[in-house]
Every structure is written in structure tokens, then in C-alpha cells.
Amino acid sequence: MTPLINPATREDIAELRQLYYAVYGPHYPVALGTDPAEMARLIADPHSLWLVGRCPDTGALTASAVIRGDAGSRIGRLEGIAVHPGHRSGGLAAALTGALCTEMLDTGRLDSVYATVRTVSAGPQRVVARNGFRPLGILPNAVDLSSRESLALYARHSAGVLGRRIPVAEVPAPVMPLLRTCEDALGISYPGVRAVSGPFREPAPQGAAERLEMIEAPAFVRRRFRERFPGAEGWFYPLHTPNVLLTPEDGRFEVYAYLNRAGGYCSLLTAHPDPAAAAAHLAPVTRALARAGAGYVEALVPLAHTDALSAFLAQGFVAGALYPAMRADGDGFHDYAVLSRSSERIDFRGVAVEPSLQPYLDCYVSAWASTHLPTPSEVAP
């Protein structure tokens, strides 16, 4: 039976909240399914598109999905895919995803759309894969939905975008296996890229910047962020707005981040006066965020910024995903790496991955072991 697919309206909000509760229970940490004010803003956003599916016989709202757009970056995020438990296996999720991509990608409104997909079953991966999304990597322990779950990163690009990537000359050696995995998965290439083997940036001396103040005042943090970064220079993290600020007592640098307490995760967005100012202090920054409930911390780093990548690798971050052609720059596009660190035990038992995603999981496991397990020479006899 063909579902009725239409843009969401404000009048749908009550039914949408019931749908997300029926699908995710009380632990869904995303405002689009729980906060009526945020839902109304998203429905009215001209850069986004929210579609709902209804049963043609009863008119009941049975499915929902959104592409949240970002005007400045021309990147969208597919999110909020939900199908009522009583209406699954009917292709509703795929139908909504296809309709969203037709409107937002095939018309050229966006350059790419990404999705973070649950791995508790293979079904969500199949839904996005059938609609042209391809795997970009794994995000271990990325969200807390009653228990820690790992997510998979997928993306779909508009025609011709991947062919306009700006070449990269070198990357830190630990990132090279991820490049090769991405080459095989996406059919792209990194010709002539040189692997740089350390030494990575040394961390700050013990005690330096150990006492960090964390300011959780979202409106103040947003105002200060806009003052520090009036344009796009110095930061790039689409669809994320900082809500916390971390700074040492002397105020010599400021770290801006987005912290989601409900989901137990955090994204490091940028630092003032520049990211390098805080690069040597990532350890106290991540400890402060862990104390605030962020069991997962991630950063989005340009693949061409070898020093920045090395700084994160030196502090135990692992590159788990690669987003090619993410940021437009003139006629070309820059690639970005997603690095993460979890303060909680990573357990991949029970994770369900499709064959196309498996190489990324294997690559991450190897990279994590190289970063966090001792080598034979370090093990005492």
C-alpha cells in the first residue's frame, strides 16, 4: 500500500512526539522528537525538509524523516528516521528517505547529506544504502540510548561533487589505513599521498591548564562565539552550535563545544585564538567533558591539516571516519576526518554491520589497538 507522504506541519507535532516515543521510548536524546518549540522551528526552516508518512486508509501518522540543511555549508543531515512498530517492513523508511534526497540533493540544493545510523541491527544501514548513501566510517560509543551504542557514518553526494576534491599531500601514518579503506568503499583515490610518521605534538606539561572552567550558559556561549568568529574563518562544523565553553584560569585560550547531556556525547568545534592554542591541552579538555557526562568526544579535522590531526592522535583520539568532499572551497571540496575518544569501554559485541561497513570496523579496531594497547617491547617480561 502506497503511503501518503507530505511535508510536516505544526499540527503534526503532537502525533510526531507520540511516534518517536513509540519507536525510541523515553531515552531519545534529540529535540526533533521531544521538544515542541524546536520541532516547530525545524518545520518552518527554509533550508530543511521534514516529511511524514500517513496510512492512506486511516490517515494515522506512521513514519517520519528529516533532512536538516545548513545554508552556509550546503550540507544536510538525514535524521529522525522513525517508523511506527506496527507499520514496519513496508518500505516506509526507504520511501521517505528517497523523497527527501530527490528534493534536497537531486535538485542541487545541497552538495551532500550525511546520516549517523544505528548499528543495533542492519536494517537502518540498508535503508540509507538503498537510497544511494555509502559508508564513511564508524563512530564507537557515539550515543547513549539507555546504553552505549556505536553509530555508522554514511553520506550521499550530489552528482560531480566527489570528482572535485582538492588533493592532499600528506597525512599522519595512523590515518593512512582509513584512506585506503575509503578508496575501496567509495571508488575514489588519494594518489601520491605521503604517510608522515611522528613525532606527534607533545602534550602540555603536567599541571598546565589542568584547572579548566566549563561555562554552560548556551545563550552567552553563542554570543561570545559569534564575537570571536563573526565569519566562517577558524571554524567549520556544520549543523552544530556551541553551548559550552572551556577555558583555563588565565583565559589564554577558549574551547567551544556542543555538549549533549541526554545522549552523553560532545563535539569539539573550535578554539580561540586558533585551534593550535588548545591542541596541547586536549587531555584536560576531554577529562572535563567526561566529568560533565560526555562519554564520547569527537572532532572534525581537515584532512590536509597534518599538525592538527597529529595533535589529536597524540592524545588518544582515533580516526574512525572520513568525509570526502565535505567543505566547499571555490570550485573544489576539502576532505575531513572524524576523530573520537571514548572514556567508556568500547564493546562491539552485538553490533550488526553490513558487508560494506565491515572494513571500516576492522580498520577502527586495528587503529584503536595500535593507539591504546602496549607493543610487545612495552610489556614487562
N, C-alpha and C positions, 0 to 999 in steps of 0.2 A: 504494500500500500504506500503510495507516494505521500510523504509528509508535506504539510504546508509550511514553507519557510518564508519568514518575513523579518524585517528589522525589529529589534526590541523597542518597546516604548516604555514610558514611565509607568503606564498602567500595568505593565507586566512584572514590576519589581516584586510584589508580594508573592506571586507564583514562582518567580525565579529563586527567591530565598528558600521557598519550600523544596524546589527541585534540588538545589545544592545541599540542603540538609539531608534529603533522601539519599543522595549519592555519596556524600562525604561525611555525614554525621556532624557532630558539634566541633570537630577539630580542623575545619577548613580555614587556613590562615590567610585567605585572600579576600580583600574588601569587596571585590566584584560580586561575591556571592553572599555577603553578610551585612554590608554597610549600605543602607538605602541612599544616603547622600552621595557616596562615591559611585554607586550604581547609576544614579540619575545623571551625574556629571559625565560618566563614560558613555551613556546612551546619547547624550547631546554633543559629544566631542566630534567635530567635523573631520578629524584625522583618524578616527577609529570607526569600526563597524561591528555591531553586535547583532547576531542573528539568533532567532529562536525557531524551533520546530514544534508544530502542533499536530495532534491527531486529527485527520480530516473528518472522522466520524463524530468525535466528542468535542473537539476544539481544545482539549486539555494540552497544556504546555508540557512537552515531553523531552525536549532537548535544548541545549544552549551552547554557543561558542562565540568567541570574540577575537578579532584582531585589533589590538591596541596599537595605534600608529604614533609615530613621532615625527612632527613636521620638520624639525631641523635636520634629522639624520636620514630620513626616508627609510627607516627600519620599522618593522612591525613585529609584534609578539602575539602568537596564537596562544590563547589561554582560555581557561574556564570551560573546557570541553566537558559536558555533562549530559548523560542520557539516563532518564529515569529507569530504575531497575526493572520495571515492568514492560519496558519497550526496547530492550537491548536485542542485539543480533538482527536488527532490521536495517542496518546501514545508515542510521540517523547521524552518527558522528561523522562518518565519511561524507555524507551529503552536505552537512553544514560546513565542514572544512573546505570542500570543493567550491561551494558557493562563495565563501569568504575569499579564497585565493583568486577566483575568477574576477571578483570585483576589485581587490586591492593590489594584486600582482599582475595579472594579465592585462590590465588597463594601464599599467605603468605608474600607478600612484605611489608604489613603494619599490625600492630596489631589492629588498629581501625581507623575509619573515622567518622568525625562529620560534621554536617551541621547546619547552622543557617537559619531557614526557616521563610519566611514572614507569617504573620497572618492576612493579609488583606482579605484573602479567605482561605478556607480549602484545595484548590487544591494542593498547594506545600507540605502540610503535607501528603496528600495522596500519592503523588509521591514517597517521600522517604520511607513512611511506606510500600508501596508495594514492595520495594526493601530491606526489612529487617532492616530498621532503626527504632529505638524505642525512644520515647520521654524521655528527661532527665530534662526538666525544661523550664522556661520562662525567657526571658530577656526583661524587660519592658523599653520602650523608647530607645531601643538599637541603633537605627539609624535614621537619618533624611533624608528621601527621599521625598522632598518637604514638608513633615510634619512628625512629630514624629511617628515611627512605633515600635511596640514590635515584637520581634523575638522569635521563639521557638528553643530550642536546641535539636537536635536528634543525635544519633550515632549508628553505626553498628560495632560490634567486630568480629575479626576472631575467628574461632572455638577454644574453650578451654580457651580463654583469661579470660572471666568473672569468671571462676572457679579457677583462680589462684590469686585472690585478697588477699592482705595482711590484716589481721584483724585489726580493730580499737577498742581501749579500751574505749574511752570516747569522747564525743563531747559536745559543749555548748548546753544547753537545747533548745534555739530557733531553732537549726538546726535539732533536732530530728524529727519533723513532716515531713521534707523533706526526711529524711532517710526512714521513713515508707512509704511515697508516692512512693519512688523509688523502695522499696521492692515489693510493689504491682504491679508496672508497668513493672518491669523487671524480676520478679521472682527470685531475689537474696535475701540474708538475711544479717542482722547485728546482729548476736547472741551475747548477753551479753554486748552490748554497753551501757555505763552508761551516763546519762544526767548530765552535770555539770551546776549548777545554780550559775552564777556570784560569786563574783563581777567581772565584766569585767574590763579590763585595764583602768585606769583613763586617760583622755586626758591630754595633756600638759597644764600647767598654761597659762592663757590668756596672750598673748603678746610673748610667747616663740615661736620662729621660725615663727612668723607671716609674716615677710618680706622674701618671697622666690623669688629667681631669677629663671626664667624659660629660659633655653637656647634652642633655636630652631635652631640648626645647625646640621642636620642629620649626615653628614659625621664625624664631630667632636664627636658627641654623640656616634656614633657606635665605633669609635676608643677608646674613653675613656671607653666604656662599655667592650670592649674586653680586655683592660688593667686590669680593675677591676675584670672581670670574664673570665679568659683565658680558663677555662673548663666549665662544666655544673654545678659545685658546686655553690650553693647560688641562683640559679635562674632556673625556668622551665616555659616557656610559649611558647609552640610550635607555629611555623609559625608567630611569632611576633618579629620584630626587633625594638629596641627603636629609637625614633627620637627626643625626648625631654628629658631634664634633669632639675630637680628642686632641689635647694639647698638653705639653709639659708646663711646669710652673713658670718657666721663663718665657713661654709663648713664642719660642723661636720657630716653631712650625705648627701647622694645623692640619689634621687629617679629617677629611669629610667622608662619611659613610652612610649607607642605608641599612638600618637595623630592623629586622622583623622579629619581634619577640615571640609572637604566636607561632611562627614557623621555625624559630631557633636558628636563623641564618643572617648573614651580614655580607654586604658588598662594599668593598673599599673603592671609593670613587676617585678621589684625587687628594692632593696635599698642597698647601701654600707655604712658602713662596713657589715651590715646584715639587713634584713627586720625589726628586732625589733628596730633598731636605729631610724626608722622613724614612727614606729607604733603609737606613742603617738601624732604624728603631722599630722594625716590624714585629719583633718578638714581644716587647711590652704592649704594642698596639693590639696584637692578637690575644694576648693574655687578658687585657682589659675587656675586650669584646667577649671573650669566653666567660668572664665573670658576669657579664651582662646577659648571658644566656645564648650567645651565638656559638653553637657547636660546630658551625660551618662558616668559614670566611673565604670569600673569593675575590679575585681581582681580574680585571680585563686589561691586558697589556699589549701594546702594538708589537707585532712580531719583529719589526725592524729595530726595536729598542733593546739591544742586547744587554746593556747595563741594567736596565730596569728588570728584565727577565732574570738576570743573574742574581740581582738583589733578592727577589722573591724565592728563587731556588735555594739560595744560601740560608734562608730562614725556614726551610722545610716545606715550602709550597711545592705542589706537584702540578704540572701542566696536564690537564685531563681532557681538554677540548681545544679545537682550533676552528675559528670562524673566518673562512676566507672571504675576501671582498666585502668586509663589514662596513668600512668607513669610506665614503666618497671623498676624493681629493682631486678637484679639477675633472679631467676625463678618466682618471683611474680610481682604483679602490685599494685600501690598505687591509691587510690581514691582521687578525688579533688572536691572541692566545688567552684561554681561560685557565687561571691557576687557582688552586684552592688548598685549604688546610683545614683539617677537622680535629677538634680537641676530644672527640669521642671515638670509640673503637669502630673501625670500618669493618663491616661484615657483609660480604657479597653472597652469603648463603641465602637461597630463596629468591635471588634476583633473576628475573626472566629477561633474556635478551634475544633479539632476532639475530640471525647469522650475520647480517650486515653491520651490526653493532658490536659483535663479539671481538673483532680485532682491537677496537678501542678499549674494551675492558681488559684484554690481555696486555695492551700497551701500558695502561694505567697501573696495573698490578706490578708489572716489571719496574716501572718508574718509581712507584712507591717503595718497593723493596730496595732499590738502589739508593734511595734517599734516607730511609729510616732503619734499615737493617744493617748490622755491622758486617764488614767484609771479613773473610777468614783471618786476615792478618790482625784484625782488631779484637778477635775473640781470644780470650785468655786460654792458654793450654791447660 
